C-alpha cells in the first residue's frame, strides 16, 4: 500500500499537470484569437468589390474597367448594339461624318420593312443621317439588309462612300436605293445584289462575282 507521503506527491503532481493543461489551452485560444484578428486586419478595403462585382474588371495598374450600358443603350465606348442582332453594334463619328458597324461574330444586318429611316441606327441618330458621308461595314458582317440605307425618304442624301468588309457577300433589296451621291463602294466580294439594291445610286458601272448553282 502507498504511504501518505506518496499519495500527497501524486495529488500534487496531478494538480500541477492539470494547471499545465489549462495553461496550454489558454495559450492555444489566445494564439487562435490573434490569428483571426490578424486575418481580419489584413483584409483589403475593396474585398467586396473583388469578390462579388460582376460589372467591373481591372487593368494591371489597378484602374477599373466598367462594362455597363447607359440609359440610351450605348456602352461607355459609344457603341450601340442592335436589338435584332446583338452581335452587331454601330457608332457615329461626327468629326468624320462616318457611321461605323462592327460584329463580334458572323451575322447579317437586319432587314428594314420600309425605307432607311426605319433602321435602328437611323432612329437613334434622327436627322444626323442627313449629314453622314461614309458608312464602314466591319468584318464578320455578311450582308447589307433590305432598305438599310435606302434614300427613298431623303434620309441619306449625302452618303458618298461605303466601305464593305471582305465578309460581306450580299446586298439586300433597295439597300442603297436612290443614294444618288453614292459613288464609291467596293463590290469585289459581292456575289448577290437584291432587287433595286443599287438602283438610283451615282455608280454607273460595276462588276460583281457571279455564283451559279
Order of alpha helices (4+ residues) and beta strands (2+ residues): alpha-alpha-beta-beta-beta-beta-beta-alpha-beta-beta-beta-beta-beta-beta
